[in-house]
Every structure is written in C-alpha cells, then in structure tokens.
Amino acid sequence: MAMLALLFYAIGSYSLYKNKRRFLLFIGLALLIDILTATLASLRITPTTELPAAVSVPWYSLLFKIHVMLSMTGITGFIILFLYLLFVKRDRIKDWVRKWQYQLLLPIWIIGEGIALSNSIMKICCGIRLFDWF
C-alpha cells in the first residue's frame, strides 16, 4: 500500500508541477492510502514480520525518529496542499506552490517513507531491523 501511495504522490505532484490534469485526484488517492496505511500500522492490523525480542515502538532509534518526523511533515504538508487545491481555482495556483510541493514536500515524504519501507524489506528479507542499528 505504501508503494501505491508513493506512486500516486509522485504522479500527482509531477502533474501539479507541470500543470497537467488530474493532479487533485492522484494527490487525494495518495492521501487516502497513506492515512489508511498509517492507521492500520498504528493499530498493528497490517501484516508484519515478527522477530525475536520485545515488540515495541522503537523510540530509542534515531532512524525511527527521523522517519516519523519526515513522514509526518510530508503527510501534513500534502493534507494542507490538498485543502489549498480544493479551494483555489486551477489557474490561480501560485508557481511557488507548484515548485515547493515538487522540489521539497515530495522528497521529504519519500525519504521518510523510504526509511520505513527499507526497514520492512530488511525485516522480511534478512530478518533484521534497521531501527535496531541506528
């Protein structure tokens, strides 16, 4: 689901940057998937790979804190952007908003989610948690 959200964020963000159609649809779908994924993960409903040791939120990990900070900044930014786009006519969207969301907001979200995805892939493939290392 996170990969699908990433795809929709990238398509929507690029479309908005280039002033193409359907950017609002893709950003809205990405937000919906992202919020659903975050909610399911926080409730521990999503499938996970269990490794030996106590299962707890790894607040001791600097990498986890960076992931949370960047992911939350990204999703909050996209929520604000989505609300802005809902109420502003397409021809009145400021150029700095197009650049800001594509050159800053999208990379912030990608790095934050990339950390979590890397941790998940390492758990599945190698049986190790990146959050335990950093």
C-alpha positions as CSV (number, residue, x, y, z in Angstrom):
1,M,0.0,0.0,0.0
2,A,2.9,2.4,0.8
3,M,4.3,1.8,-2.7
4,L,0.9,2.6,-4.3
5,A,0.8,5.8,-2.2
6,L,4.3,6.7,-3.4
7,L,3.3,6.2,-7.0
8,F,0.1,8.3,-6.6
9,Y,2.1,11.1,-4.7
10,A,4.7,11.1,-7.5
11,I,2.1,11.2,-10.3
12,G,0.0,13.9,-8.6
13,S,2.9,16.0,-7.6
14,Y,4.5,15.9,-11.0
15,S,1.2,16.6,-12.7
16,L,0.7,19.7,-10.4
17,Y,4.2,20.8,-11.1
18,K,3.7,20.6,-14.8
19,N,0.1,21.9,-14.6
20,K,-1.4,18.8,-16.1
21,R,-4.8,17.3,-15.4
22,R,-5.9,15.1,-12.6
23,F,-3.3,16.1,-10.0
24,L,-6.0,16.6,-7.4
25,L,-7.3,13.0,-7.9
26,F,-3.9,11.5,-7.6
27,I,-2.9,13.5,-4.5
28,G,-6.3,12.7,-2.9
29,L,-5.9,9.0,-3.6
30,A,-2.3,9.1,-2.2
31,L,-3.5,10.8,0.9
32,L,-6.3,8.3,1.4
33,I,-4.0,5.3,1.0
34,D,-1.3,7.0,3.2
35,I,-3.8,7.7,6.0
36,L,-5.2,4.2,5.8
37,T,-1.7,2.7,5.9
38,A,-0.6,4.8,8.8
39,T,-3.8,4.0,10.7
40,L,-3.6,0.2,10.1
41,A,0.1,0.2,11.0
42,S,-0.5,2.0,14.2
43,L,-3.3,-0.4,15.2
44,R,-1.0,-3.3,14.2
45,I,-3.5,-4.6,11.7
46,T,-1.1,-4.7,8.7
47,P,0.9,-7.9,8.3
48,T,4.3,-7.8,9.9
49,T,7.4,-10.0,10.2
50,E,7.9,-10.9,13.8
51,L,11.4,-11.2,15.0
52,P,12.7,-12.3,18.4
53,A,12.7,-9.6,21.1
54,A,10.2,-7.4,22.6
55,V,7.8,-5.7,20.2
56,S,7.6,-2.1,20.9
57,V,7.7,1.3,19.2
58,P,11.4,1.9,18.7
59,W,11.6,5.4,20.1
60,Y,15.2,4.7,21.1
61,S,16.2,4.7,17.4
62,L,17.4,7.9,15.8
63,L,16.4,6.5,12.4
64,F,12.9,5.8,13.6
65,K,12.6,9.4,14.9
66,I,13.8,10.7,11.6
67,H,11.3,8.5,9.8
68,V,8.4,9.8,12.0
69,M,9.4,13.4,11.6
70,L,9.8,13.4,7.9
71,S,6.7,11.2,7.2
72,M,4.5,13.4,9.4
73,T,5.9,16.5,7.8
74,G,5.2,15.1,4.4
75,I,1.6,13.9,5.1
76,T,0.7,17.1,6.9
77,G,2.1,19.1,4.0
78,F,0.1,17.1,1.5
79,I,-3.1,17.5,3.5
80,I,-2.6,21.3,3.6
81,L,-1.7,21.3,-0.1
82,F,-4.8,19.2,-0.9
83,L,-7.1,21.6,1.0
84,Y,-5.5,24.5,-0.7
85,L,-6.0,22.9,-4.1
86,L,-9.7,22.2,-3.3
87,F,-10.4,25.9,-2.7
88,V,-8.2,27.6,-5.3
89,K,-9.1,27.7,-9.0
90,R,-6.6,25.9,-11.1
91,D,-5.4,29.0,-13.0
92,R,-4.8,30.8,-9.7
93,I,-2.4,28.2,-8.1
94,K,0.8,30.1,-7.3
95,D,4.0,29.0,-9.1
96,W,5.9,28.8,-5.8
97,V,3.4,26.3,-4.5
98,R,4.0,24.1,-7.6
99,K,7.7,24.2,-7.1
100,W,7.6,23.9,-3.3
101,Q,5.5,20.8,-3.3
102,Y,7.5,19.0,-6.0
103,Q,11.0,20.0,-5.0
104,L,10.7,20.0,-1.2
105,L,7.5,18.3,0.0
106,L,7.6,15.2,-2.1
107,P,11.3,14.4,-1.4
108,I,10.7,14.9,2.4
109,W,7.8,12.4,2.2
110,I,9.8,9.9,0.0
111,I,12.8,9.9,2.4
112,G,10.5,9.4,5.5
113,E,8.6,6.6,3.9
114,G,11.7,5.2,2.3
115,I,13.2,4.6,5.7
116,A,10.1,2.7,6.9
117,L,10.0,0.7,3.6
118,S,13.7,-0.1,3.9
119,N,13.2,-1.3,7.5
120,S,10.3,-3.5,6.4
121,I,12.2,-5.0,3.5
122,M,15.2,-5.8,5.7
123,K,12.9,-7.5,8.2
124,I,11.3,-9.6,5.6
125,C,14.4,-10.5,3.5
126,C,17.2,-10.5,6.1
127,G,15.4,-10.8,9.5
128,I,17.0,-7.7,10.8
129,R,15.5,-4.3,11.9
130,L,17.3,-1.2,10.7
131,F,15.8,0.7,13.6
132,D,17.8,-1.5,16.0
133,W,21.1,-0.5,14.3
134,F,20.7,3.3,14.2
